[in-house]
Amino acid sequence: MLTTNWQADVVIYEIFLFMPVYSIVLWAIWFMRPRKAAFKTHYYTLVLSQGAADFLTVTIFITQMLPRYFNIGNSLVWWLDQYGASNFYVNSGPQMFILRSIGLFLITMQRYATICRPHGRLSHILSVTPSYILILCHWLISFSLHMPAVLICHAKFENAQSFFVITSEDHKRTSATIVICTFVLCGVSTLFMYSCIIRMLCSVKRTSVMTATAWQSRQNRYQEARLCIHVFFLALMSAATFSYYVFQAIYSNELGVGDVLLSDFSEKSKNSNLQQEGLRALRLWYPLVSGNLSFINPLMLLLLNRDIQKCFVNFCSGKSVSDQS
């Protein structure tokens, strides 16, 4: 084993397996944007923004795992705590989840506007919105939502070995409330938009007689709908991550403490100590559960997106990406 627990080992292997592939996928999208019209759409703009969020999430994982499991940078991270390093790490989990949840919502909204309302007001607004404005909205809305929890956060590291973070009850409740409300709002909206997309595709499929223009329009909608499958799998993984957050919040709330327990609590009963160890074991799942929300993205893009498949194959075969039609 590379570390003291198998969850961290799996995350490390996944980082080495998926992140190089993810880098190639994002580079291909960025490279092809000025060269192919399909990559200029806001769908790919949001995929790039979501990719940046995924890479930031993984980078935070790495900076946590290096001192915790490999004793690399312990003194630096411990010293940075006087400048709020523990506050940063305790807020990074819910913040990155909110950021990726908002990203999924925006991607779904773009798919909904393209397929169900191609000539509606929402589609028009998206068409005239510059790419950088859409990216700024993605990030600024996400950080603004979690700002109340950041402002009341006063956390600290447990010690210079484990680097588990101890936070207050008020911060934990505020952060959990924001995460739950954000996910419920995004989740309900996503379900509504997906139901509209499915109804639209079913109604188009039932049309037996159509002109050549209508037939081409149907084929275009089917092609756009394929991109929704990628977002659907991300939504399922997001729901799994949300379930983990809720379970952890409920479990830690029953203990009456923050995210991680201080060693001062070790003088309690044996049953309380077992609960503390259970909470620590539950916390070890966080990088794996949250990381898979990022690691599944390049896999789904490669499996379900034909344009990206072509770019990836050309890159791996040594051909110029711009050679594809």
VMD Tcl script that draws the C-alpha trace (Angstrom):
set ca {
  {0.00 0.00 0.00}
  {1.14 3.53 -0.76}
  {-0.58 5.00 2.31}
  {-2.16 3.87 5.56}
  {-5.65 3.46 4.05}
  {-6.85 1.99 0.79}
  {-9.16 4.90 -0.05}
  {-6.19 7.22 -0.43}
  {-4.39 4.60 -2.52}
  {-7.31 4.41 -4.94}
  {-7.40 8.21 -5.25}
  {-3.67 8.32 -6.05}
  {-4.01 5.64 -8.73}
  {-7.03 7.44 -10.20}
  {-5.11 10.72 -10.32}
  {-2.29 9.13 -12.32}
  {-4.79 7.30 -14.57}
  {-7.44 9.91 -15.31}
  {-5.86 13.33 -14.93}
  {-3.40 12.96 -17.87}
  {-6.35 11.87 -20.03}
  {-8.38 14.79 -18.70}
  {-5.54 17.17 -19.58}
  {-5.51 15.92 -23.18}
  {-9.30 16.23 -23.47}
  {-9.34 19.81 -22.17}
  {-6.35 20.76 -24.33}
  {-8.11 19.31 -27.41}
  {-11.25 21.36 -26.68}
  {-9.21 24.53 -26.16}
  {-7.13 23.92 -29.28}
  {-10.15 23.19 -31.49}
  {-12.33 26.12 -30.35}
  {-11.00 28.57 -32.97}
  {-10.78 25.83 -35.61}
  {-14.14 24.05 -35.45}
  {-17.56 25.62 -34.94}
  {-18.88 22.79 -32.76}
  {-16.28 23.52 -30.07}
  {-17.23 27.21 -29.90}
  {-20.56 26.49 -28.23}
  {-21.20 27.33 -24.59}
  {-21.46 23.61 -23.85}
  {-17.71 23.30 -24.35}
  {-17.14 26.62 -22.58}
  {-18.79 25.16 -19.49}
  {-16.95 21.85 -19.91}
  {-13.68 23.79 -19.79}
  {-14.84 25.72 -16.72}
  {-15.92 22.47 -15.04}
  {-12.57 20.95 -15.96}
  {-10.78 23.81 -14.21}
  {-12.90 23.14 -11.11}
  {-12.01 19.44 -11.26}
  {-8.29 20.18 -11.53}
  {-8.50 22.61 -8.61}
  {-10.25 19.95 -6.54}
  {-7.58 17.36 -7.31}
  {-4.81 19.87 -6.59}
  {-6.29 20.49 -3.14}
  {-6.40 16.71 -2.57}
  {-2.71 16.46 -3.44}
  {-1.70 19.27 -1.08}
  {-3.59 17.48 1.71}
  {-2.28 13.99 0.98}
  {1.42 14.87 0.63}
  {1.88 16.02 4.25}
  {-0.65 13.56 5.70}
  {0.66 10.35 4.12}
  {4.14 11.10 2.78}
  {5.42 13.71 5.29}
  {6.11 16.14 2.46}
  {5.57 19.79 3.34}
  {4.34 19.17 6.90}
  {6.19 22.14 8.35}
  {5.06 24.44 5.53}
  {1.36 23.53 5.83}
  {1.52 23.74 9.63}
  {3.17 27.18 9.39}
  {0.58 28.35 6.85}
  {-2.16 27.66 9.40}
  {-1.42 31.06 10.95}
  {-2.57 32.51 7.62}
  {-5.74 30.43 7.46}
  {-4.62 27.15 5.85}
  {-7.00 25.12 8.02}
  {-9.85 27.49 7.15}
  {-9.04 27.01 3.48}
  {-9.05 23.22 3.71}
  {-12.22 22.92 5.78}
  {-14.08 25.15 3.32}
  {-12.57 23.63 0.19}
  {-14.69 20.45 0.38}
  {-18.15 22.04 0.37}
  {-16.92 24.89 -1.85}
  {-15.66 22.56 -4.57}
  {-18.86 20.53 -4.38}
  {-20.97 23.68 -4.81}
  {-18.75 24.84 -7.67}
  {-19.15 21.56 -9.55}
  {-22.88 21.37 -8.78}
  {-23.41 24.85 -10.24}
  {-21.33 23.78 -13.24}
  {-23.55 20.75 -13.84}
  {-26.64 22.93 -13.51}
  {-25.31 25.42 -16.07}
  {-24.35 22.65 -18.52}
  {-27.82 21.10 -18.16}
  {-29.41 24.51 -18.66}
  {-27.42 24.99 -21.86}
  {-28.53 21.56 -23.12}
  {-32.15 22.36 -22.21}
  {-32.04 25.69 -24.06}
  {-30.44 24.12 -27.14}
  {-32.80 21.14 -27.41}
  {-36.11 22.35 -25.98}
  {-35.98 26.11 -26.49}
  {-33.69 26.72 -29.48}
  {-35.55 29.95 -30.35}
  {-36.55 30.98 -26.84}
  {-35.37 33.82 -24.63}
  {-32.98 31.63 -22.62}
  {-31.28 30.39 -25.76}
  {-30.99 33.98 -27.02}
  {-29.47 35.16 -23.74}
  {-26.91 32.36 -23.83}
  {-26.07 33.05 -27.48}
  {-25.23 36.72 -26.82}
  {-23.37 36.06 -23.55}
  {-19.58 36.06 -23.98}
  {-17.76 32.94 -22.85}
  {-15.79 34.72 -20.14}
  {-19.01 36.10 -18.62}
  {-20.45 32.59 -18.40}
  {-17.28 31.32 -16.73}
  {-17.28 34.24 -14.29}
  {-20.91 33.53 -13.42}
  {-20.05 29.88 -12.76}
  {-17.25 30.72 -10.33}
  {-18.55 33.91 -8.72}
  {-22.01 32.50 -7.98}
  {-20.46 29.38 -6.45}
  {-18.05 31.29 -4.20}
  {-20.71 33.82 -3.22}
  {-23.09 31.08 -2.10}
  {-20.59 29.63 0.37}
  {-19.24 32.98 1.58}
  {-21.45 33.07 4.75}
  {-19.78 29.87 5.96}
  {-16.32 31.21 5.13}
  {-16.90 34.39 7.12}
  {-17.73 32.56 10.37}
  {-15.03 29.90 10.01}
  {-12.40 29.63 12.76}
  {-10.75 26.26 12.22}
  {-7.42 24.72 13.12}
  {-5.45 21.56 12.41}
  {-5.61 18.74 14.94}
  {-1.84 18.16 14.76}
  {1.10 18.26 12.35}
  {0.73 14.58 11.41}
  {-2.93 13.88 10.64}
  {-3.84 17.41 9.44}
  {-7.49 16.70 10.17}
  {-9.36 19.98 10.58}
  {-11.34 20.98 13.66}
  {-14.14 23.47 13.10}
  {-17.03 24.95 15.05}
  {-20.64 23.83 15.24}
  {-21.88 27.09 13.71}
  {-19.60 26.75 10.71}
  {-20.52 23.12 10.21}
  {-24.26 23.83 10.28}
  {-23.99 26.87 8.02}
  {-21.84 25.05 5.47}
  {-24.09 21.98 5.50}
  {-27.21 24.13 5.05}
  {-25.71 25.94 2.07}
  {-24.61 22.67 0.44}
  {-28.02 21.05 0.95}
  {-29.99 24.05 -0.35}
  {-27.70 24.45 -3.36}
  {-27.89 20.80 -4.31}
  {-31.66 20.56 -3.82}
  {-32.23 23.66 -5.98}
  {-29.83 22.49 -8.69}
  {-31.12 18.91 -8.46}
  {-34.78 19.80 -8.83}
  {-33.98 22.16 -11.71}
  {-31.87 19.50 -13.41}
  {-34.63 16.89 -13.07}
  {-37.15 19.32 -14.56}
  {-34.89 20.16 -17.51}
  {-34.08 16.50 -18.17}
  {-37.77 15.58 -18.12}
  {-38.41 18.32 -20.69}
  {-35.56 17.04 -22.86}
  {-36.90 13.48 -22.72}
  {-40.43 14.61 -23.60}
  {-39.11 16.65 -26.49}
  {-37.12 13.72 -27.91}
  {-40.08 11.36 -27.52}
  {-42.44 13.75 -29.30}
  {-39.97 14.17 -32.17}
  {-39.53 10.40 -32.46}
  {-43.30 9.83 -32.76}
  {-43.47 12.09 -35.82}
  {-43.72 9.66 -38.75}
  {-44.06 12.04 -41.70}
  {-41.72 15.00 -42.02}
  {-39.97 17.13 -44.56}
  {-36.25 16.96 -45.26}
  {-35.72 20.06 -43.12}
  {-37.65 18.56 -40.22}
  {-35.73 15.30 -40.53}
  {-32.42 17.18 -40.40}
  {-33.66 19.12 -37.38}
  {-34.50 15.87 -35.62}
  {-31.05 14.44 -36.34}
  {-29.44 17.59 -34.98}
  {-31.46 17.30 -31.79}
  {-30.46 13.67 -31.38}
  {-26.83 14.68 -31.76}
  {-27.24 17.40 -29.14}
  {-29.04 14.94 -26.86}
  {-26.03 12.60 -26.85}
  {-24.14 15.25 -24.91}
  {-26.85 15.12 -22.23}
  {-25.90 11.54 -21.38}
  {-22.48 12.73 -20.23}
  {-24.10 15.28 -17.92}
  {-26.58 12.69 -16.64}
  {-23.78 10.44 -15.31}
  {-22.12 13.44 -13.68}
  {-25.43 14.26 -12.00}
  {-25.65 10.72 -10.60}
  {-22.12 10.98 -9.18}
  {-22.98 14.39 -7.77}
  {-25.98 12.85 -5.99}
  {-23.71 10.17 -4.49}
  {-21.29 12.85 -3.25}
  {-24.18 14.84 -1.80}
  {-25.42 11.75 0.05}
  {-21.97 11.36 1.60}
  {-21.97 15.00 2.76}
  {-25.41 14.66 4.33}
  {-24.54 11.38 6.07}
  {-21.32 12.83 7.45}
  {-23.10 15.97 8.67}
  {-25.78 13.92 10.44}
  {-23.23 11.58 12.00}
  {-20.98 14.36 13.28}
  {-24.00 16.30 14.55}
  {-25.04 13.32 16.66}
  {-21.63 13.43 18.33}
  {-22.10 17.13 19.08}
  {-18.73 18.23 17.68}
  {-17.22 19.64 14.52}
  {-15.86 17.77 11.54}
  {-13.08 16.12 13.56}
  {-12.73 15.58 17.29}
  {-10.04 17.03 19.49}
  {-7.85 14.68 21.47}
  {-9.38 16.23 24.62}
  {-12.50 14.21 23.96}
  {-10.55 10.96 24.32}
  {-11.29 10.92 28.06}
  {-14.93 10.19 27.37}
  {-16.49 6.77 27.44}
  {-15.30 3.89 25.32}
  {-18.45 4.14 23.20}
  {-17.71 7.82 22.51}
  {-14.16 6.95 21.46}
  {-15.53 4.35 19.05}
  {-17.82 7.00 17.60}
  {-14.85 9.31 17.18}
  {-12.91 6.63 15.31}
  {-15.96 5.96 13.17}
  {-16.12 9.65 12.24}
  {-12.43 9.64 11.37}
  {-12.92 6.54 9.20}
  {-15.86 8.25 7.48}
  {-13.73 11.32 6.76}
  {-11.18 9.14 4.97}
  {-13.79 8.44 2.28}
  {-14.05 12.11 1.31}
  {-11.22 12.26 -1.31}
  {-12.49 9.07 -2.97}
  {-16.16 10.06 -3.08}
  {-15.56 13.66 -4.09}
  {-12.68 12.76 -6.41}
  {-14.79 10.35 -8.43}
  {-17.09 13.27 -9.29}
  {-14.06 14.71 -11.11}
  {-12.52 11.49 -12.41}
  {-15.70 10.33 -14.14}
  {-15.85 13.48 -16.29}
  {-13.05 12.66 -18.78}
  {-14.23 9.05 -18.99}
  {-17.78 10.09 -19.94}
  {-16.52 12.69 -22.40}
  {-14.40 10.09 -24.18}
  {-17.11 7.44 -24.24}
  {-20.03 9.64 -25.29}
  {-18.63 12.57 -27.28}
  {-17.64 11.72 -30.85}
  {-15.85 15.01 -31.52}
  {-13.63 14.54 -28.48}
  {-13.06 10.90 -29.42}
  {-11.69 12.01 -32.80}
  {-9.42 14.59 -31.19}
  {-8.13 12.09 -28.65}
  {-7.47 9.38 -31.25}
  {-5.64 11.84 -33.50}
  {-3.50 12.99 -30.59}
  {-2.62 9.46 -29.48}
  {-1.83 8.41 -33.06}
  {0.53 11.34 -33.54}
  {-1.68 13.18 -36.03}
  {-2.34 16.87 -35.90}
  {-5.63 17.58 -34.14}
  {-6.49 20.08 -36.86}
  {-6.32 17.34 -39.50}
  {-9.78 16.08 -38.58}
  {-12.75 17.27 -40.58}
}
mol new
graphics top color blue
foreach p $ca { graphics top sphere $p radius 0.5 }
foreach p [lrange $ca 0 end-1] q [lrange $ca 1 end] { graphics top cylinder $p $q radius 0.2 }
display resetview
